Amino acid sequence: MIKKILIANRGEIACRVIKTAKKLNIKTISIHSDSDVNAEHVNLADESYYLGVSEASKSYLSIPKIIEICKKTKVDAVHPGYGFLSENANFVKELSKNKIIFIGPSEKAITSMGDKIKSKTIAEKANVNVVPGFIGEIKDIKHAKNISKTIGFPVIIKASAGGGGKGMRIVNNEAEVEEAFLRASSEAKSSFGDDRLFVEKYLVEPRHIEIQIIADNFGNVFSLGERECSIQRRNQKVVEEAPSSFLDDNLRNEMSKQAIMLAKEVDYTSAGTVEFIVDK
């Protein structure tokens, strides 16, 4: 039974987890860096521990520091929130070594789906629709230019790791490739500790629709319906609406079917989201 958890995140994400944990009578441990020493999540938690300097790679992305705090506080589990280490398979592995529960999917599922390059390969194998593009790591700027011209502009350069709209740049022509590549790579490195990039076709004004799924440890996967997430600012969702007014029953059922197929392909457990880009 889980009696104490550490939230490996900050801000509103951590606050939501802490508030829910308190309703369940679970003690909470928060962590903080120099930049958020006075943040709300620090005050809400039962205990809070200092991670280090503001730079994420030296604080919220530091697995050794977080594991050390976990051991010191004798937590039963870690809730990663989203972003940071939430899709880091090595983090799950290290927690498991120390007999600490990771509140989220398995190491295998994260290894398979946390890496967008690998996940696109898996999706194609499972007969799930994917956005056209180059499935593989972009080696350098010259490679990025060649691939982009082959795909046809506009394209989008994306980080293979992480999420939350970070490490993404839209490219409308060859002249924009170099700056987009450098900026996306730098942002991915600082946000996720992984600067690998890939390129795919950029769909102009698509619908961003997510299928929420939940899966147990016995192979059962269920679709909980969709969320319309198309209203965004700087690749960050502003409003989510359910159900989506854009989908008819046939498309809704097909998307749910493909989401379940993908989850089963990687033996996914826990709650999760399969994101679809729907062309108008």
N, C-alpha and C positions, 0 to 999 in steps of 0.2 A: 504493500500500500504506500502511495506517495504522500509524505507528510511535509516535505520541504523541497522547494524548487529554486533554482537560480534562473533568472531571466537574462539571457545573453544578448541583450539589446538595450535600447534606450528610448526616451521620448514617449510619444503616444502609444507606440506599439507595446512597450514595456508596461505602461500604465494600464492598458486594457487587460493584459495577462495578470497583472498583480490584483486588479479589482475582481476578476473572475476567480482567481485562486483564493482570495479572502472569503468569497461566498461559499467556497468548498472547505473552508477551515484549513487551508494549506498555507504554511509559512513561506514567505518570499524573501529572496536575496536578490538585490539589484547590484549592478556594477556601473562605474562611471569613470570618465576620463577628465582631464583638466577643463575641457570646454563645457561639461554639463554637471559640474559638481553641485550646483544648486537647482538642478532640474527636478521636475515634479516626481518622476519615477524614483529618484533617490529618496525623497521624503515619504513616498507612499509605502515603500517596502519595509519589512520588519527589520532588515539589516541592509547596509550598502557598503561595497568595498571598492577601493580605488584601483583602477587598472593601469593608468599611466598617462602619457601625453595625449593631446587631442588627435593626433594622426591615427586614423583607424587601423592602419597596418601594425601599429605598435600598441594598440589597446583592444578594440572590439574584434579585431581579426587575429589576436594573439592567443592561439590555442593553449600554449603552456601556461600563460598567466590565468586564463579562465579555469583550466583544470586545477591549478594550484588553489584557487579560491573555492572551487567545488569541494576539494578534499578538506580544506581548512574548515569549511562550514558544514561539512558532512551532509550535503544535500542528497536527496534520493533521485532527483531528475533535473534536467535542464530543458527549458523552453526557449527555442532560438528566435521566436518571432519570425520576421521575414527580412531578407537581405542579410548582410554580414555573413555569419557562419551557418545559416539555415539550410544551405545546399552544399555544405562541405562534408564530403564522405569521410575525410580523415578526422574531422572533429567527432563524428559519430563513432568512429573506430576507437579513438582515444578515450571517449567516455565509456564505451563498452569495456575496454581494458581495465578501467577503474570501477567497474560495476555500477555505473551511473546510467540511468535511463535517459534516452533521448526522446523527447516528446515530438514525434514526427515520423517520417518514413524511414525505412531501413537503409543501411549503408549501400546495399545493392541497388535499391531504387534511386537513391541520390546519385550514385556513380553513373547510372544509366541515363537519368533524366535531368540531373543538375547541369550536365554539360550539353549545351544546345547542339553542338556539332554531332555528338554521339546520339542524342535523342532524336534528331532528324533521321538518322540512319535507321534507328529502331522503329520509328513511326512508319517509314516506308516499308519496312519488313512486315509490319502489322497491318498493312494496307490502309493506313491513316493518311489523309490528304495533308500535304505540306506545301509551303510557299516555294515556288521555283527558285533555284539558286545553286551556289557551289557548296556542296557538302564536304567540308574539309577546312583545315586551318589556312588562313592567308599568311604566307611567309613574310612578305615585305611589301613596300609600296608598289614596286613594279608588278608584283604578282596581283595585287589588289586592282591595279589599273587594267591588266589583261583580263582578269575574271569579270570585272565590271563591264567592260566593252562586250564581252561574250554574252553576258546576261542581257545587257541593254539597259540604258539609263531610263528612268531613275532607279537607283539601287539603294540599299541601306546596309551600312557596315555595322555589325553587331558584335558585342562581347559574347564569347561562348559560355562564360560563367555568369552566375548571379542573375539579377533581374532588376525590377523597379525602374526600368527606363534608363539605367546607367550604361555607359559604354556603347551608345548608339548614335550614329550620324547618317543623315540622309544625304545622298550624293546625286546631283542632277547632271553632272558632266565630268569629263576626265580631269579638268582643271581643279576640281574640288576634292579629288581622291586623296591627295597627299595630306592635306590638313585634316580631313575627316579621319583618316587612318591614324595619324599621330594623336589626335585628341581622344578618339575612342579607345585606343590602346592605353593611353595614360590614365584615363578615367577608370577603365576596367582594372588596371593594376592597383590603383589607390583604393578602389572600392571593394575588390574581391581578391586581390593578391594574385590575379591571373590575367595576363594581357593578350591572350589568344583571341583572334577575331575571325569572323566569317562574313560572307556577303550573300545577300539574297535580293530578289526583285522587290522594289518598293511599290506597294499598292497604294495608289492615290485615293484618299478619303475612303478607306475601307471601314467596315464595321468590326469592332473589337468585341467579340462575344466569348465569354468564358463558361465552361461547363464545370459545375462543382461536383466532385465525386467523393465518395467515402468507401473505404475498403477495410475488411477485418483480416484477421490472421488465418482465415480458412478458405480464402479464394473467392469470397463474395464481394462484388463491387457494385455499387449503386450510383446512379446519376440522381442528383438532387435538383436538376434543372439548370437553367442558364441565367447569366447576368449580362445585361447590355452595358458595356464599359467604353463606349465609343467617345464619350465626351471627356477629352483629355487636354492637359496643358503641359507642354514639355515632356511628353511621354509618361505623364503621371495622371492616373484616373482622377477625375473631379467628381463625377456623379456615376453611381451604378444603379441600374434599374432592372427590376425583374417582375414579370417576364419581359423578354425583348419583343417590341412591337414589329420588329423587322422579320422575325422568323414565322414561317407557317409550320403546321404540325409535322409535315414530312421532313423538312430540314431540321427542325428541333429534334426529332427522333433519330435522324441519321447522325447528327452531331453527338448526341448522348451515346449512341451505339459506338461511334469511333472513340470517344473518350474512355469508355469501358474497355474496349479492345486494347487501347494503349496501356491502361493501368494493369490489365492482366498480363500483358506482354513482359512487364518488368516486375511482376509479383508485388505490386504496390500495396502498402497498408497505410492506414491513417486517412485523414482528410487531405484532399488535394484539388488542384484546379488544372484543367486542360484548356489552354488558350487557343482560340481560333480567330484567324483574320478572314473575314467574309467579304469577298469582292462584290461590289454592287452590280 
